[in-house]
Amino acid sequence: MAQAQSESPDLDIRRRTLLAAGLTAGTLVASGLLSPAATAADTGGVSPAVGSNGSAEAGLPVNRALGGGSAGTAWTEAPQGFAGVAAYGRAGTTGGAGGRLVHASTPDQLRAFARSTEPLVVILHGELVFPQYEKLAVTANKSFLGAGEGAAVVNAGFKLINVSNVIFRNFTVRDSYIPGDFVGKRPDNDRDGIQMDTSTHVWVDHMYFTRLGDGLVDIRKDCDNITLSWNVFADHNKALGEGWTQNVVTRLTLHHNWIRNTHQRNASLDNTAASHVYNNYLENISSYGMLGRNAALLVVEGNYFRDVRNPLHHQGPGGELVARDNIYEQCTGNTGQQRGQSFDPAAAYAYELTPTTAVPALVRAFGGPLGGTEPAPGRVITVALDGTGDFASIRAAVGAIPPNNPGPVTVLLQPGTYHEPSMIWGDRRNVTLAGATGNAADVVLTNSEGVTLVVAADGSTVRDLTVTSDTPQDGDVIRATGRNVSYANVAVLNGTSG
């Protein structure tokens, strides 16, 4: 499947500066996000003192992206949060620093380096495309760093079992999606981007996870000292899951991540001893946002939720939730009722909060790998279940439409049954969702929960397809909430249209 192409390098650099994000240098200096000596376009170069951790060799702009200070640096040398805390005989997370520096430009090289027993800093070059899906076994004391722009692992993921001290930075993990299995229930579809079991001191930073099989990142079975920072999770069903255990041991920090166009687990936090979730940007989420389960202790602060259904909730016996300084824009449902006192993150580590109003622009400008993750404009996007289209799911195709797209876009569906909850978000205007053959019976949209298709974008058209539900229901299977939405040759089965 095709990866959406980014703009030209010059345009990309301008987009990823603070000025392109809609923030002025003066505003950021006043807020403490940018030091007076830094400039808004100071995004290039590398620190001369990065040593053997691989940052200089990979071209990472360590300590240069936003100026000095913990809150004012998008690219830090060491993790903030629980991955940087001393525990289990370690002072923090250093990955393969001090070991050999090696380069991987093929799947065979990456596989061999990941399972090597020695400490390694692995620099990834270009796109490493796996012909068959593979979950790479990773051993302790490894750093995986994408070189500059464009590094990607395609149709593969990483598995950490009972290991410690691993770093992932500056590359994309994408396209292991099994067409038609949006819910991720097929027995061969445990295709996580990163899966961790009983592992400690893991830092995932400036990564991009999209269009995978089951979860984008799953943190399972008593992991501890984990930080996920400045990542982008997009165009998928299940974004982030933590748990699969009755033991309350996991300590996890999520900060400055951008979660967009996903459905559930954003994140799902089950039985965590401490989950500190701050300064994340969640937008266009169709089932639920952040969810605490059972005995989980959560502090959720300074996050920005936009167009998220049930943005924050805690359920199950026990557990506590502190929610403060969050913003909910165009959200519906649960918004984080206080439960107890939870814990004090400042007692575990030092951190500074970005002002919540600045989070969307900041995370859009600096989240994900170098080069950015936002799609370039396109006029026609094709979806096909046999792999011949641009994408294999409607969710991915909608995610490839830029917010506030400047012109009309057609999402053309090839024949087949698309089993997924589908959304045309309100910030994707003038979209036509159409069956490719003109025969409504050839293209079927169905779902097992709630409304199958919601059209929230103004000026949208749905034509030449069937919308239904897995079982008959009294409510809508297709619903238009945007203005001037039109239907043409649309068959509605097992429910109503609204």
N, C-alpha and C positions, 0 to 999 in steps of 0.2 A: 504494500500500500504506500502511496506517496506521502511524504512528509511535506507539510505546508512550508513554502519557501519564505525566508525572511527578506526584508528589504535589502537594498544595497548597503555595503559597509558604512558609507558616509551617513546615509539616512538612519541606519541602525544606531550608530554612535550618537547622533543627535537625539534620537528617541530615548536613549537610555541615560541621557544627562538629566540632571534635576530640572533644568529649565524646560525640557521637553515634557517632563512629568507634570508641569503646571506649577512648579514651586520655584520661587526666586531664591538666590543665594542669600539676600538680606533676610528673608523670612526664616530660612534654615539657621542662619547664624543666631538670630534672635531666639529661636526655639532650642538652641543647643545641639541641633543635628549636624551642623557644619561649622567647623572652626573658622574664625575670621581669616586665617591665613590660606584657607582652601578656596578653590573656585568651584562653581557648579559643574563645570565640564571636566573636572580633574578625575577622570576615570581610567587613565592609562598608566602604563609603567608598572614596575614591580619594586618591592622593597629590596635594597641591597643586602639585607640582613636575614634573609629567609633560610640560609644555610642549606642543610641536606634534607629538608622536608619536601622538596620538589616543587614548591610554589614558583620559584624563579624559572625553573626549567619548563614548567607548564604554562608560563606566561600569565599567572594569576595576579591581579592587582591588589595584593595583600596590603592592607592598611592605607590604601590610596583612594578607595572609591568615594568616600564621603568626608575625608579628613580624619583627624584624630579623635580619640575618645571611644568608649565602649558602645555608646548609643549612636555615635556618628560614623561608624565604620561598618560597611556591609561585608567587606572581605577582611576577616581577622585571621591571625596566625593560629590561634587556638580556639576551641569551641567555648562559647558562652553557655551557661546552664549546666545541667547535671552531667553532661559528658566531660566537662572540665573539672569536676569535683574529685578529690582524692578518695579512693575506695579500692578494696580488693587488692591492696598492695601496689596500686598505681597512683601516680600523682595526677593523672588526667588522661586524655586521649591524644596520642601522638602518631598513631598509625605506624607506617614503615620508616619514619624518620630515623636516620642513622644507619639504615640498611642500604643495600644496593639500589641504584636508580636504573630502571629498565623501561623499555618502550614496547607497547603492544599496538600493532596495526592489523592483526588478524585474529579471528576467534581462537585458533590454536594457541597463539602466544598468550592471549588473555587467560585462557583456561589453565595453562601451565603455571603462569605466574600466580593466579588466584589460589591454587592448591599447594604452592611451594611452601615448605616448612620454615623458610628463612624470612626475616623481615625484608620487605620490599616496598619501594615507591614505584608504582606502575603508572606511566604516562600513556594515556590512550590517544591515538591519532586517527582522525577521520571516523567513518562509520564502519563498525564491526558487525557484519550481518551474518547471523547464524542460519544455516539452511533448514535446520530443525530446531524446535524450541529446546532450550537447555537452561537448567538452573545451576549456575556455577558454584561449586563448593569453595568457600573462602576460609583460609586459615588465619591465625592471629597475626597481628603486627603488620598490617597492610594499609597502604594508601593507594587509592585509585583516583587519578587526577586527569581530567580531560585537558588536552593541549589546546590552548587558545579557544577559537570558536569552532563549532561543528562536530565535536566528538560525540559519538552515540553508540550505544549497544542496542542492536535491533533483533527482536525475536529471542531474547534471552533475559535472564535475571540472575540474582545473586542469593546464595543461601549461607547463612552463618549459624552453625550449630556448636554451642559450647565453646565459643572463641571470645577473645577480647582484643580491644585496641585496633579498630578498623575505621578508616576514613573514606568517604566517597565525596568527590567534589567536581563540579564543573563539567558534567556531561549529561546526555539524555539517555533514558531507558524507554524504549517505545516499541509498539506494534508487535505484541504477541497475542492480540485479541483473536479469539476463535469466533468467526462470524456466526451470528445467531444465538450465541450464548452470553447475552448481556448479564444475566444473573450470576454467571460463573459457577454453575452447579455440575457441569460435566466432570466425570472423574479424571479426565486428562487436562483439566483447566485450572490447576493450582499454579498459575503463571504470574506470581507476584514479581514486582520489580526488585524488591529486597525483602527477604524473609529472614527473621532472626528468631532463634530459639536458644534460651538460656545463655545469652551472650551479654557482655558488659563493655562499657566504654566504646560506643559507636557514635560517630558524628557523620551526619548526612547533610551536605551544605551546597547550596547553589546547584541543585540537580533539577531535572525536568522529567517527570514520569507521566506517560500518557498512552492510552489505547493498549492496555495490557489485558491479562486474563482475569484473575481473581481480584486480589488487592494490589494497589500500587505499592504500598509498603505495609507489611504486617510485622508487628513487634509482639512476639509470642513467648509464652512459657517461661516466665520469671527472668526476663531480661532486665537490665538495670543500667543506670548512668548513660542515658541516651539523649542526644540533642539532634533535632531536625530544624534547620535554619535556612531561610532564604531560598526555599525550594518552590517549585511550581508543580501542582498536582491538577491534572486537567482531563476533561473529555472521557469520563469513565464512570463506572457504577460505584465501586467501593474504593475510597481514597486511602484512609489510614485506619488500621485496626490495631488495638493493643489488648492483650488478655490471653484467653485460652488457658486460664489457670485459676485455681482457687487461692493461691498464695498472694498476699498483698506485699509485694517487694519492689515492683518496678517504679523507678524515678525517671521522669521523662520531661524534657523541655521542648516545646514547640514555639518558635518565634520567627516572625517576619516571613512566614510561608504564604503563598498565594494558592488558594484552592478554588477552582472555577469549573463550572459546567460539569459537576459531579452529582451523584444521587444520594449516597449514604456514606456513613463512617468518615466524618470530616472534622474531628476524628471520633471513633468509638473507643472509650477509655474504660476498661473493665478491671476492677480490683487493683488500681494503681496506688502505691504508697504515697506518691506525690506526682501530680501532673500540673506543670506550670505552662499555661498557654497564653502567650502575650503577643500583641502587635501583629497578629495574622489578619489577612484579608480574605474573606470568604464571599463569593458572589455566584449567583445563578446556580443554586443548589435545590434539588427538587424533592427530596424526602426529608432529611434532617441534617443539621450541621454538627455541632459538638454535643456528644452524649456521654455523660458519666454513668457507669453501671456498678451496681452492687456496692462494695466497700471503697470504691475509688474516692480519693481526696483530690479535688480540683481547685486551682486558682486560675480564673479566666479573666484577664484584664487587658484593656487597651486594644481590643480586637474590633475590626470593622466588618459588619455583616451587611451585605446588600443583596436584595432579592433572594433571600434564603428562607425556606420553609422550616419552621421549628429550629431556629438557629442555635439554641442552647437549652439543655435539659439534663436532669439527673434522675435516674430511675433505679428501682430495686432496693433491697434492704441495706441499711447502713449507708456509709459514704457521706461526704460533705462537699459543698460547693460554695466558693466565694466568687462572685461575679461583680466586677467594678469597672467603670470607665469604658464600657463597650458601647458601640453605636450600632443601631439597628435601622437600616434604611430600606423601606419597601419590603419588610419582612412580615411573615405571618406565623402564628403559633407560639410555641414556648420561647421565652426569652430569659431563662436563667433565674429561677427563684432561689434565694439564699437558703443554704442548708448548712448550719453549723459554722465553725470557724476555719475548717480545713487546716492549712499549714501556712507558714511564713516563708516564702521563697528567699527573702533577703537573709534569712538565717543560714541558708545553704550556700549562696553565692551572691556576688555583687551583680547588679544589672540596672539599666536605666531604660525607662519607657519612652518610646516615641509618642508624641501627642497623637491621640487616636485619629483626629481629623487628617493628619498627614500620612497615615498608614497606606491608603490605597495608592496614592501617587508614588510613594517611596518604594513600595513592594513591586508595583508595575515597572518601575524604572530599573530596579536592581535585583529582582527575584530571578532565579533560574540561572543557567549557564551564561557565559559571555556570548553575546550575539542576540540574546532575547528569545522569547518564545511566542510572541504574538503573531498571528497569521497575517500574510499579505492579502490584499483584496483580490477576489476572484469573482467571475461572473457566473460560472456554472461549476457545481461540485457534484460529482457522481458518487453514488453509493451502490455497492454490489456485494452480495454475499459470497460470490465465487472468487473474490480477490482481484477482479478486473477493474474495479472502480478506484477513485481517489481514496475512499474509506470504506469500511465494512459495517459501520453503524451510523444511524441517524444522529446520535449524540456527538460522534466525532465530526460529522459534517457540519453541524451547527457550530461546534467549537472552532471550526476553520473560518467562520465568518467574523470579520473584525467587528468589535463593538461600534455601534453608530456607523455602520458601513456606508460609504458615500453613495453607492448606487444599488440597483436591484441585484439580487442573487437568486439563482435557481438551484435547489437541491433536487437532483434527478435520481429517482430510486429505480434500480433495475428490478425485474421480477423476483419475488420471493416473499417470505414471511419474516417481518422484522419484529422480534419479540423483545420490546424494551419500552420503558416510559419515555416519551419523546416530548421535548420542549423547544419551542421557538421563542427565545427569551425576548423580553421587551426592548432590549438594546440592540436587537438584530432586526432592523426594520426592512420593509419591502422585500420580504423573502417569499419565494414560491416553492412549495413542497409538492412535487409532482411525480406520479408514476411515469415511467419511461415509455410505456407502450400505448398509453391512452385508454387501456382497458382496466377499469377499476378492480376487477377480480384478480389481476396479475400481481398486484402489490398490496400486501396485507400488513397493517400495523396492529399489533395486539400486545396485551400486557396482563399480568396477574394481579396487579394492585392498583386501585384507584383509576384515575383518568389516563387513557392511553396517550392522547395527544392534547397538549395545551398550546394554544397560539396566543402569545402575549404581545407580539410585535405588531405595531400599527402597519396597515397597508399590506398585509400578507395574504397569500392565496394558497389554498389547498385544492388540488385537483387530481383526478384520474387515479384514485386509490380507495382502498377499503380500510375503515377503522373499526376495530371490534375489541372484545375482551375475551379472555380465556373461558370465562363462564358468564352466563346472562346476569345482568345487574340492572337495578332500577335507575341508577344515575347516569351521568354523561360518560361516554367513552371519548368524545372529542369536545373541547371547550375553547371558545375564543374569548379572551379577556382584553385583547387589543382592539383598537378602533379600525373600522373599514376593512375587516377581514372577510374574504369571500371564499365560498366553496363552489366547485364545479365538478360534476361527475364523481361525487364522493358517496360511497355506500357506507352506511352506519348500521352495524349489527351488534346484538347483545347489549344494547344500551341506547342512550339518547345523545343528541348533540345540543350544545348550549353556547 
